[in-house]
Amino acid sequence: MNAIINGEPRRLAPGTTVADVVRSLTSAESGVAVALNDEVVPRTAWASTPVSPDDRVDVLTAVQGG
């Protein structure tokens, strides 16, 4: 299936969850936020939230700097 991940088209396996997408993009264990079709997905729901065809997933990571 196809989905839009951080603005880029990407092919995903059926059954892919938000947690799978996050793991494929970052190894950060904190400072990560996810929106699925413009709705924030709580971290506790990542593993149980499926990504459907044509969904938009935005994964944001906090960056420290000065």
N, CA, C, O and CB atoms as a CASP TS submission, in Angstrom:
PFRMAT TS
TARGET T0000
AUTHOR 0000-0000-0000
METHOD Language model
MODEL 1
PARENT N/A
ATOM      1  N   MET     1       0.844  -1.173   0.000  1.00  0.00           N
ATOM      2  CA  MET     1       0.000   0.000   0.000  1.00  0.00           C
ATOM      3  C   MET     1       0.889   1.236   0.000  1.00  0.00           C
ATOM      4  O   MET     1       2.057   1.171   0.383  1.00  0.00           O
ATOM      5  CB  MET     1      -0.960  -0.002   1.215  1.00  0.00           C
ATOM      6  N   ASN     2       0.337   2.341  -0.424  1.00  0.00           N
ATOM      7  CA  ASN     2       1.071   3.599  -0.467  1.00  0.00           C
ATOM      8  C   ASN     2       0.530   4.555   0.581  1.00  0.00           C
ATOM      9  O   ASN     2      -0.674   4.619   0.829  1.00  0.00           O
ATOM     10  CB  ASN     2       0.989   4.231  -1.864  1.00  0.00           C
ATOM     11  N   ALA     3       1.452   5.303   1.195  1.00  0.00           N
ATOM     12  CA  ALA     3       1.091   6.327   2.164  1.00  0.00           C
ATOM     13  C   ALA     3       2.069   7.485   1.983  1.00  0.00           C
ATOM     14  O   ALA     3       3.091   7.349   1.310  1.00  0.00           O
ATOM     15  CB  ALA     3       1.119   5.769   3.641  1.00  0.00           C
ATOM     16  N   ILE     4       1.747   8.610   2.585  1.00  0.00           N
ATOM     17  CA  ILE     4       2.626   9.771   2.539  1.00  0.00           C
ATOM     18  C   ILE     4       3.283   9.890   3.913  1.00  0.00           C
ATOM     19  O   ILE     4       2.603  10.112   4.915  1.00  0.00           O
ATOM     20  CB  ILE     4       1.837  11.087   2.155  1.00  0.00           C
ATOM     21  N   ILE     5       4.603   9.741   3.953  1.00  0.00           N
ATOM     22  CA  ILE     5       5.356   9.799   5.199  1.00  0.00           C
ATOM     23  C   ILE     5       6.240  11.040   5.161  1.00  0.00           C
ATOM     24  O   ILE     5       7.134  11.151   4.323  1.00  0.00           O
ATOM     25  CB  ILE     5       6.209   8.503   5.411  1.00  0.00           C
ATOM     26  N   ASN     6       5.983  11.963   6.066  1.00  0.00           N
ATOM     27  CA  ASN     6       6.725  13.224   6.105  1.00  0.00           C
ATOM     28  C   ASN     6       6.775  13.891   4.733  1.00  0.00           C
ATOM     29  O   ASN     6       7.812  14.411   4.320  1.00  0.00           O
ATOM     30  CB  ASN     6       8.144  12.985   6.617  1.00  0.00           C
ATOM     31  N   GLY     7       5.648  13.870   4.037  1.00  0.00           N
ATOM     32  CA  GLY     7       5.528  14.563   2.753  1.00  0.00           C
ATOM     33  C   GLY     7       6.014  13.791   1.553  1.00  0.00           C
ATOM     34  O   GLY     7       5.925  14.289   0.431  1.00  0.00           O
ATOM     35  N   GLU     8       6.526  12.592   1.748  1.00  0.00           N
ATOM     36  CA  GLU     8       7.060  11.783   0.645  1.00  0.00           C
ATOM     37  C   GLU     8       6.241  10.514   0.454  1.00  0.00           C
ATOM     38  O   GLU     8       5.921   9.838   1.432  1.00  0.00           O
ATOM     39  CB  GLU     8       8.532  11.424   0.901  1.00  0.00           C
ATOM     40  N   PRO     9       5.898  10.181  -0.783  1.00  0.00           N
ATOM     41  CA  PRO     9       5.189   8.917  -1.026  1.00  0.00           C
ATOM     42  C   PRO     9       6.084   7.746  -0.623  1.00  0.00           C
ATOM     43  O   PRO     9       7.290   7.750  -0.871  1.00  0.00           O
ATOM     44  CB  PRO     9       4.766   8.792  -2.525  1.00  0.00           C
ATOM     45  N   ARG    10       5.473   6.756  -0.003  1.00  0.00           N
ATOM     46  CA  ARG    10       6.248   5.598   0.447  1.00  0.00           C
ATOM     47  C   ARG    10       5.374   4.357   0.390  1.00  0.00           C
ATOM     48  O   ARG    10       4.182   4.406   0.696  1.00  0.00           O
ATOM     49  CB  ARG    10       6.796   5.815   1.884  1.00  0.00           C
ATOM     50  N   ARG    11       5.968   3.260   0.000  1.00  0.00           N
ATOM     51  CA  ARG    11       5.261   1.985  -0.050  1.00  0.00           C
ATOM     52  C   ARG    11       5.435   1.298   1.294  1.00  0.00           C
ATOM     53  O   ARG    11       6.554   1.155   1.787  1.00  0.00           O
ATOM     54  CB  ARG    11       5.785   1.085  -1.217  1.00  0.00           C
ATOM     55  N   LEU    12       4.320   0.872   1.888  1.00  0.00           N
ATOM     56  CA  LEU    12       4.341   0.200   3.184  1.00  0.00           C
ATOM     57  C   LEU    12       3.677  -1.166   3.072  1.00  0.00           C
ATOM     58  O   LEU    12       2.808  -1.382   2.228  1.00  0.00           O
ATOM     59  CB  LEU    12       3.637   1.058   4.258  1.00  0.00           C
ATOM     60  N   ALA    13       4.096  -2.072   3.926  1.00  0.00           N
ATOM     61  CA  ALA    13       3.480  -3.396   3.965  1.00  0.00           C
ATOM     62  C   ALA    13       2.098  -3.296   4.601  1.00  0.00           C
ATOM     63  O   ALA    13       1.886  -2.471   5.490  1.00  0.00           O
ATOM     64  CB  ALA    13       4.370  -4.401   4.745  1.00  0.00           C
ATOM     65  N   PRO    14       1.168  -4.115   4.162  1.00  0.00           N
ATOM     66  CA  PRO    14      -0.133  -4.146   4.830  1.00  0.00           C
ATOM     67  C   PRO    14       0.065  -4.473   6.310  1.00  0.00           C
ATOM     68  O   PRO    14       0.921  -5.283   6.665  1.00  0.00           O
ATOM     69  CB  PRO    14      -1.080  -5.186   4.158  1.00  0.00           C
ATOM     70  N   GLY    15      -0.724  -3.845   7.157  1.00  0.00           N
ATOM     71  CA  GLY    15      -0.616  -4.083   8.590  1.00  0.00           C
ATOM     72  C   GLY    15       0.395  -3.190   9.293  1.00  0.00           C
ATOM     73  O   GLY    15       0.606  -3.318  10.499  1.00  0.00           O
ATOM     74  N   THR    16       1.022  -2.285   8.546  1.00  0.00           N
ATOM     75  CA  THR    16       1.988  -1.367   9.148  1.00  0.00           C
ATOM     76  C   THR    16       1.281  -0.465  10.160  1.00  0.00           C
ATOM     77  O   THR    16       0.191   0.044   9.899  1.00  0.00           O
ATOM     78  CB  THR    16       2.694  -0.516   8.058  1.00  0.00           C
ATOM     79  N   THR    17       1.915  -0.278  11.314  1.00  0.00           N
ATOM     80  CA  THR    17       1.362   0.596  12.347  1.00  0.00           C
ATOM     81  C   THR    17       2.173   1.888  12.417  1.00  0.00           C
ATOM     82  O   THR    17       3.243   2.004  11.819  1.00  0.00           O
ATOM     83  CB  THR    17       1.351  -0.117  13.725  1.00  0.00           C
ATOM     84  N   VAL    18       1.641   2.847  13.154  1.00  0.00           N
ATOM     85  CA  VAL    18       2.363   4.095  13.390  1.00  0.00           C
ATOM     86  C   VAL    18       3.710   3.789  14.046  1.00  0.00           C
ATOM     87  O   VAL    18       4.717   4.404  13.696  1.00  0.00           O
ATOM     88  CB  VAL    18       1.526   5.060  14.278  1.00  0.00           C
ATOM     89  N   ALA    19       3.741   2.856  14.985  1.00  0.00           N
ATOM     90  CA  ALA    19       5.001   2.486  15.647  1.00  0.00           C
ATOM     91  C   ALA    19       6.028   1.976  14.636  1.00  0.00           C
ATOM     92  O   ALA    19       7.212   2.295  14.747  1.00  0.00           O
ATOM     93  CB  ALA    19       4.746   1.412  16.721  1.00  0.00           C
ATOM     94  N   ASP    20       5.590   1.194  13.658  1.00  0.00           N
ATOM     95  CA  ASP    20       6.499   0.696  12.622  1.00  0.00           C
ATOM     96  C   ASP    20       7.107   1.848  11.827  1.00  0.00           C
ATOM     97  O   ASP    20       8.304   1.856  11.541  1.00  0.00           O
ATOM     98  CB  ASP    20       5.760  -0.263  11.675  1.00  0.00           C
ATOM     99  N   VAL    21       6.274   2.812  11.479  1.00  0.00           N
ATOM    100  CA  VAL    21       6.753   3.973  10.714  1.00  0.00           C
ATOM    101  C   VAL    21       7.777   4.746  11.537  1.00  0.00           C
ATOM    102  O   VAL    21       8.834   5.113  11.024  1.00  0.00           O
ATOM    103  CB  VAL    21       5.570   4.900  10.311  1.00  0.00           C
ATOM    104  N   VAL    22       7.472   4.994  12.802  1.00  0.00           N
ATOM    105  CA  VAL    22       8.404   5.729  13.658  1.00  0.00           C
ATOM    106  C   VAL    22       9.741   5.004  13.736  1.00  0.00           C
ATOM    107  O   VAL    22      10.794   5.623  13.583  1.00  0.00           O
ATOM    108  CB  VAL    22       7.815   5.913  15.069  1.00  0.00           C
ATOM    109  N   ARG    23       9.705   3.692  13.972  1.00  0.00           N
ATOM    110  CA  ARG    23      10.951   2.906  14.070  1.00  0.00           C
ATOM    111  C   ARG    23      11.755   2.967  12.778  1.00  0.00           C
ATOM    112  O   ARG    23      12.984   2.916  12.812  1.00  0.00           O
ATOM    113  CB  ARG    23      10.636   1.442  14.411  1.00  0.00           C
ATOM    114  N   SER    24      11.075   3.076  11.640  1.00  0.00           N
ATOM    115  CA  SER    24      11.796   3.122  10.366  1.00  0.00           C
ATOM    116  C   SER    24      12.463   4.475  10.127  1.00  0.00           C
ATOM    117  O   SER    24      13.346   4.590   9.277  1.00  0.00           O
ATOM    118  CB  SER    24      10.847   2.811   9.222  1.00  0.00           C
ATOM    119  N   LEU    25      12.046   5.495  10.872  1.00  0.00           N
ATOM    120  CA  LEU    25      12.572   6.838  10.656  1.00  0.00           C
ATOM    121  C   LEU    25      13.557   7.320  11.709  1.00  0.00           C
ATOM    122  O   LEU    25      14.447   8.114  11.404  1.00  0.00           O
ATOM    123  CB  LEU    25      11.454   7.787  10.585  1.00  0.00           C
ATOM    124  N   THR    26      13.411   6.855  12.940  1.00  0.00           N
ATOM    125  CA  THR    26      14.261   7.360  14.010  1.00  0.00           C
ATOM    126  C   THR    26      14.456   6.308  15.091  1.00  0.00           C
ATOM    127  O   THR    26      13.599   5.455  15.324  1.00  0.00           O
ATOM    128  CB  THR    26      13.664   8.630  14.612  1.00  0.00           C
ATOM    129  N   SER    27      15.599   6.394  15.736  1.00  0.00           N
ATOM    130  CA  SER    27      15.860   5.518  16.874  1.00  0.00           C
ATOM    131  C   SER    27      15.649   6.270  18.190  1.00  0.00           C
ATOM    132  O   SER    27      15.859   5.716  19.269  1.00  0.00           O
ATOM    133  CB  SER    27      17.292   4.954  16.803  1.00  0.00           C
ATOM    134  N   ALA    28      15.234   7.536  18.092  1.00  0.00           N
ATOM    135  CA  ALA    28      15.000   8.342  19.294  1.00  0.00           C
ATOM    136  C   ALA    28      13.897   7.711  20.136  1.00  0.00           C
ATOM    137  O   ALA    28      12.875   7.266  19.614  1.00  0.00           O
ATOM    138  CB  ALA    28      14.627   9.798  18.917  1.00  0.00           C
ATOM    139  N   GLU    29      14.121   7.680  21.440  1.00  0.00           N
ATOM    140  CA  GLU    29      13.123   7.104  22.338  1.00  0.00           C
ATOM    141  C   GLU    29      12.280   8.163  23.027  1.00  0.00           C
ATOM    142  O   GLU    29      11.299   7.842  23.697  1.00  0.00           O
ATOM    143  CB  GLU    29      13.798   6.245  23.374  1.00  0.00           C
ATOM    144  N   SER    30      12.656   9.416  22.864  1.00  0.00           N
ATOM    145  CA  SER    30      11.858  10.505  23.427  1.00  0.00           C
ATOM    146  C   SER    30      11.924  11.682  22.463  1.00  0.00           C
ATOM    147  O   SER    30      12.742  11.710  21.544  1.00  0.00           O
ATOM    148  CB  SER    30      12.366  10.913  24.857  1.00  0.00           C
ATOM    149  N   GLY    31      11.052  12.646  22.693  1.00  0.00           N
ATOM    150  CA  GLY    31      11.041  13.822  21.838  1.00  0.00           C
ATOM    151  C   GLY    31      10.470  13.566  20.460  1.00  0.00           C
ATOM    152  O   GLY    31      10.811  14.269  19.509  1.00  0.00           O
ATOM    153  N   VAL    32       9.602  12.566  20.334  1.00  0.00           N
ATOM    154  CA  VAL    32       8.999  12.232  19.046  1.00  0.00           C
ATOM    155  C   VAL    32       7.494  12.424  19.142  1.00  0.00           C
ATOM    156  O   VAL    32       6.865  12.009  20.116  1.00  0.00           O
ATOM    157  CB  VAL    32       9.345  10.775  18.622  1.00  0.00           C
ATOM    158  N   ALA    33       6.926  13.055  18.126  1.00  0.00           N
ATOM    159  CA  ALA    33       5.478  13.233  18.043  1.00  0.00           C
ATOM    160  C   ALA    33       5.019  12.760  16.671  1.00  0.00           C
ATOM    161  O   ALA    33       5.754  12.861  15.688  1.00  0.00           O
ATOM    162  CB  ALA    33       5.068  14.726  18.292  1.00  0.00           C
ATOM    163  N   VAL    34       3.788  12.239  16.617  1.00  0.00           N
ATOM    164  CA  VAL    34       3.256  11.715  15.365  1.00  0.00           C
ATOM    165  C   VAL    34       1.850  12.261  15.120  1.00  0.00           C
ATOM    166  O   VAL    34       1.021  12.328  16.028  1.00  0.00           O
ATOM    167  CB  VAL    34       3.242  10.172  15.384  1.00  0.00           C
ATOM    168  N   ALA    35       1.609  12.646  13.871  1.00  0.00           N
ATOM    169  CA  ALA    35       0.257  13.020  13.444  1.00  0.00           C
ATOM    170  C   ALA    35      -0.135  12.093  12.302  1.00  0.00           C
ATOM    171  O   ALA    35       0.647  11.854  11.382  1.00  0.00           O
ATOM    172  CB  ALA    35       0.182  14.535  13.003  1.00  0.00           C
ATOM    173  N   LEU    36      -1.334  11.584  12.373  1.00  0.00           N
ATOM    174  CA  LEU    36      -1.892  10.732  11.327  1.00  0.00           C
ATOM    175  C   LEU    36      -3.078  11.492  10.737  1.00  0.00           C
ATOM    176  O   LEU    36      -4.080  11.717  11.416  1.00  0.00           O
ATOM    177  CB  LEU    36      -2.325   9.305  11.888  1.00  0.00           C
ATOM    178  N   ASN    37      -2.956  11.882   9.479  1.00  0.00           N
ATOM    179  CA  ASN    37      -3.995  12.685   8.829  1.00  0.00           C
ATOM    180  C   ASN    37      -4.354  13.911   9.669  1.00  0.00           C
ATOM    181  O   ASN    37      -5.527  14.216   9.887  1.00  0.00           O
ATOM    182  CB  ASN    37      -5.248  11.834   8.581  1.00  0.00           C
ATOM    183  N   ASP    38      -3.317  14.601  10.131  1.00  0.00           N
ATOM    184  CA  ASP    38      -3.433  15.860  10.887  1.00  0.00           C
ATOM    185  C   ASP    38      -3.984  15.701  12.295  1.00  0.00           C
ATOM    186  O   ASP    38      -4.324  16.699  12.930  1.00  0.00           O
ATOM    187  CB  ASP    38      -4.304  16.809  10.138  1.00  0.00           C
ATOM    188  N   GLU    39      -4.083  14.480  12.800  1.00  0.00           N
ATOM    189  CA  GLU    39      -4.533  14.232  14.174  1.00  0.00           C
ATOM    190  C   GLU    39      -3.374  13.621  14.964  1.00  0.00           C
ATOM    191  O   GLU    39      -2.781  12.630  14.538  1.00  0.00           O
ATOM    192  CB  GLU    39      -5.790  13.287  14.199  1.00  0.00           C
ATOM    193  N   VAL    40      -3.057  14.214  16.107  1.00  0.00           N
ATOM    194  CA  VAL    40      -1.972  13.696  16.940  1.00  0.00           C
ATOM    195  C   VAL    40      -2.336  12.307  17.450  1.00  0.00           C
ATOM    196  O   VAL    40      -3.454  12.069  17.907  1.00  0.00           O
ATOM    197  CB  VAL    40      -1.679  14.650  18.125  1.00  0.00           C
ATOM    198  N   VAL    41      -1.369  11.396  17.361  1.00  0.00           N
ATOM    199  CA  VAL    41      -1.560  10.032  17.866  1.00  0.00           C
ATOM    200  C   VAL    41      -0.754   9.913  19.157  1.00  0.00           C
ATOM    201  O   VAL    41       0.468  10.056  19.130  1.00  0.00           O
ATOM    202  CB  VAL    41      -1.112   8.942  16.802  1.00  0.00           C
ATOM    203  N   PRO    42      -1.412   9.656  20.280  1.00  0.00           N
ATOM    204  CA  PRO    42      -0.667   9.498  21.540  1.00  0.00           C
ATOM    205  C   PRO    42       0.309   8.321  21.454  1.00  0.00           C
ATOM    206  O   PRO    42       0.016   7.303  20.828  1.00  0.00           O
ATOM    207  CB  PRO    42      -1.645   9.291  22.723  1.00  0.00           C
ATOM    208  N   ARG    43       1.446   8.471  22.077  1.00  0.00           N
ATOM    209  CA  ARG    43       2.467   7.418  22.051  1.00  0.00           C
ATOM    210  C   ARG    43       1.893   6.069  22.480  1.00  0.00           C
ATOM    211  O   ARG    43       2.275   5.033  21.937  1.00  0.00           O
ATOM    212  CB  ARG    43       3.641   7.794  22.958  1.00  0.00           C
ATOM    213  N   THR    44       0.987   6.075  23.441  1.00  0.00           N
ATOM    214  CA  THR    44       0.409   4.816  23.922  1.00  0.00           C
ATOM    215  C   THR    44      -0.425   4.113  22.855  1.00  0.00           C
ATOM    216  O   THR    44      -0.736   2.931  22.997  1.00  0.00           O
ATOM    217  CB  THR    44      -0.450   5.075  25.147  1.00  0.00           C
ATOM    218  N   ALA    45      -0.788   4.819  21.796  1.00  0.00           N
ATOM    219  CA  ALA    45      -1.609   4.227  20.734  1.00  0.00           C
ATOM    220  C   ALA    45      -0.814   3.897  19.471  1.00  0.00           C
ATOM    221  O   ALA    45      -1.382   3.355  18.523  1.00  0.00           O
ATOM    222  CB  ALA    45      -2.735   5.165  20.382  1.00  0.00           C
ATOM    223  N   TRP    46       0.458   4.203  19.433  1.00  0.00           N
ATOM    224  CA  TRP    46       1.244   3.973  18.216  1.00  0.00           C
ATOM    225  C   TRP    46       1.186   2.520  17.750  1.00  0.00           C
ATOM    226  O   TRP    46       0.958   2.259  16.569  1.00  0.00           O
ATOM    227  CB  TRP    46       2.689   4.375  18.450  1.00  0.00           C
ATOM    228  N   ALA    47       1.388   1.586  18.652  1.00  0.00           N
ATOM    229  CA  ALA    47       1.459   0.165  18.273  1.00  0.00           C
ATOM    230  C   ALA    47       0.113  -0.384  17.814  1.00  0.00           C
ATOM    231  O   ALA    47       0.065  -1.380  17.091  1.00  0.00           O
ATOM    232  CB  ALA    47       1.967  -0.662  19.443  1.00  0.00           C
ATOM    233  N   SER    48      -0.962   0.244  18.219  1.00  0.00           N
ATOM    234  CA  SER    48      -2.292  -0.261  17.856  1.00  0.00           C
ATOM    235  C   SER    48      -2.981   0.580  16.787  1.00  0.00           C
ATOM    236  O   SER    48      -4.140   0.331  16.457  1.00  0.00           O
ATOM    237  CB  SER    48      -3.167  -0.321  19.084  1.00  0.00           C
ATOM    238  N   THR    49      -2.278   1.575  16.243  1.00  0.00           N
ATOM    239  CA  THR    49      -2.864   2.442  15.223  1.00  0.00           C
ATOM    240  C   THR    49      -2.341   2.048  13.850  1.00  0.00           C
ATOM    241  O   THR    49      -1.168   2.264  13.548  1.00  0.00           O
ATOM    242  CB  THR    49      -2.552   3.928  15.514  1.00  0.00           C
ATOM    243  N   PRO    50      -3.201   1.470  13.018  1.00  0.00           N
ATOM    244  CA  PRO    50      -2.751   1.064  11.683  1.00  0.00           C
ATOM    245  C   PRO    50      -2.653   2.254  10.741  1.00  0.00           C
ATOM    246  O   PRO    50      -3.364   3.247  10.887  1.00  0.00           O
ATOM    247  CB  PRO    50      -3.698   0.020  11.099  1.00  0.00           C
ATOM    248  N   VAL    51      -1.762   2.130   9.781  1.00  0.00           N
ATOM    249  CA  VAL    51      -1.666   3.101   8.698  1.00  0.00           C
ATOM    250  C   VAL    51      -2.418   2.497   7.515  1.00  0.00           C
ATOM    251  O   VAL    51      -2.154   1.364   7.113  1.00  0.00           O
ATOM    252  CB  VAL    51      -0.156   3.438   8.330  1.00  0.00           C
ATOM    253  N   SER    52      -3.348   3.256   6.968  1.00  0.00           N
ATOM    254  CA  SER    52      -4.175   2.788   5.853  1.00  0.00           C
ATOM    255  C   SER    52      -3.672   3.382   4.545  1.00  0.00           C
ATOM    256  O   SER    52      -2.930   4.364   4.558  1.00  0.00           O
ATOM    257  CB  SER    52      -5.661   3.159   6.077  1.00  0.00           C
ATOM    258  N   PRO    53      -4.067   2.801   3.416  1.00  0.00           N
ATOM    259  CA  PRO    53      -3.653   3.361   2.131  1.00  0.00           C
ATOM    260  C   PRO    53      -4.012   4.841   2.033  1.00  0.00           C
ATOM    261  O   PRO    53      -5.096   5.270   2.427  1.00  0.00           O
ATOM    262  CB  PRO    53      -4.301   2.586   0.981  1.00  0.00           C
ATOM    263  N   ASP    54      -3.066   5.602   1.495  1.00  0.00           N
ATOM    264  CA  ASP    54      -3.203   7.041   1.257  1.00  0.00           C
ATOM    265  C   ASP    54      -3.230   7.887   2.520  1.00  0.00           C
ATOM    266  O   ASP    54      -3.505   9.084   2.440  1.00  0.00           O
ATOM    267  CB  ASP    54      -4.444   7.297   0.485  1.00  0.00           C
ATOM    268  N   ASP    55      -2.951   7.299   3.697  1.00  0.00           N
ATOM    269  CA  ASP    55      -2.836   8.086   4.921  1.00  0.00           C
ATOM    270  C   ASP    55      -1.615   8.993   4.836  1.00  0.00           C
ATOM    271  O   ASP    55      -0.658   8.712   4.114  1.00  0.00           O
ATOM    272  CB  ASP    55      -2.746   7.166   6.161  1.00  0.00           C
ATOM    273  N   ARG    56      -1.670  10.084   5.589  1.00  0.00           N
ATOM    274  CA  ARG    56      -0.531  10.993   5.744  1.00  0.00           C
ATOM    275  C   ARG    56      -0.013  10.851   7.174  1.00  0.00           C
ATOM    276  O   ARG    56      -0.751  11.055   8.138  1.00  0.00           O
ATOM    277  CB  ARG    56      -0.934  12.487   5.429  1.00  0.00           C
ATOM    278  N   VAL    57       1.255  10.503   7.294  1.00  0.00           N
ATOM    279  CA  VAL    57       1.880  10.355   8.608  1.00  0.00           C
ATOM    280  C   VAL    57       3.025  11.361   8.689  1.00  0.00           C
ATOM    281  O   VAL    57       3.908  11.387   7.833  1.00  0.00           O
ATOM    282  CB  VAL    57       2.392   8.881   8.847  1.00  0.00           C
ATOM    283  N   ASP    58       2.994  12.185   9.733  1.00  0.00           N
ATOM    284  CA  ASP    58       4.073  13.130   9.978  1.00  0.00           C
ATOM    285  C   ASP    58       4.734  12.755  11.289  1.00  0.00           C
ATOM    286  O   ASP    58       4.087  12.710  12.336  1.00  0.00           O
ATOM    287  CB  ASP    58       3.554  14.599  10.008  1.00  0.00           C
ATOM    288  N   VAL    59       6.042  12.486  11.221  1.00  0.00           N
ATOM    289  CA  VAL    59       6.823  12.133  12.404  1.00  0.00           C
ATOM    290  C   VAL    59       7.761  13.296  12.665  1.00  0.00           C
ATOM    291  O   VAL    59       8.577  13.655  11.817  1.00  0.00           O
ATOM    292  CB  VAL    59       7.616  10.777  12.211  1.00  0.00           C
ATOM    293  N   LEU    60       7.636  13.875  13.839  1.00  0.00           N
ATOM    294  CA  LEU    60       8.436  15.033  14.217  1.00  0.00           C
ATOM    295  C   LEU    60       9.337  14.682  15.391  1.00  0.00           C
ATOM    296  O   LEU    60       8.901  14.035  16.344  1.00  0.00           O
ATOM    297  CB  LEU    60       7.533  16.229  14.569  1.00  0.00           C
ATOM    298  N   THR    61      10.593  15.109  15.321  1.00  0.00           N
ATOM    299  CA  THR    61      11.506  14.871  16.439  1.00  0.00           C
ATOM    300  C   THR    61      12.012  16.207  16.953  1.00  0.00           C
ATOM    301  O   THR    61      12.291  17.118  16.174  1.00  0.00           O
ATOM    302  CB  THR    61      12.693  13.956  16.016  1.00  0.00           C
ATOM    303  N   ALA    62      12.127  16.316  18.265  1.00  0.00           N
ATOM    304  CA  ALA    62      12.660  17.520  18.891  1.00  0.00           C
ATOM    305  C   ALA    62      14.160  17.561  18.658  1.00  0.00           C
ATOM    306  O   ALA    62      14.844  16.540  18.726  1.00  0.00           O
ATOM    307  CB  ALA    62      12.330  17.562  20.413  1.00  0.00           C
ATOM    308  N   VAL    63      14.656  18.754  18.383  1.00  0.00           N
ATOM    309  CA  VAL    63      16.094  18.942  18.136  1.00  0.00           C
ATOM    310  C   VAL    63      16.601  19.984  19.109  1.00  0.00           C
ATOM    311  O   VAL    63      16.026  21.064  19.241  1.00  0.00           O
ATOM    312  CB  VAL    63      16.381  19.374  16.652  1.00  0.00           C
ATOM    313  N   GLN    64      17.692  19.647  19.793  1.00  0.00           N
ATOM    314  CA  GLN    64      18.293  20.605  20.708  1.00  0.00           C
ATOM    315  C   GLN    64      19.319  21.432  19.956  1.00  0.00           C
ATOM    316  O   GLN    64      19.961  20.950  19.023  1.00  0.00           O
ATOM    317  CB  GLN    64      18.940  19.892  21.916  1.00  0.00           C
ATOM    318  N   GLY    65      19.459  22.632  20.356  1.00  0.00           N
ATOM    319  CA  GLY    65      20.445  23.496  19.714  1.00  0.00           C
ATOM    320  C   GLY    65      20.447  24.849  20.401  1.00  0.00           C
ATOM    321  O   GLY    65      19.704  25.090  21.352  1.00  0.00           O
ATOM    322  N   GLY    66      21.272  25.691  19.912  1.00  0.00           N
ATOM    323  CA  GLY    66      21.323  26.981  20.563  1.00  0.00           C
ATOM    324  C   GLY    66      21.763  28.066  19.674  1.00  0.00           C
ATOM    325  O   GLY    66      21.851  29.217  20.101  1.00  0.00           O
TER
END
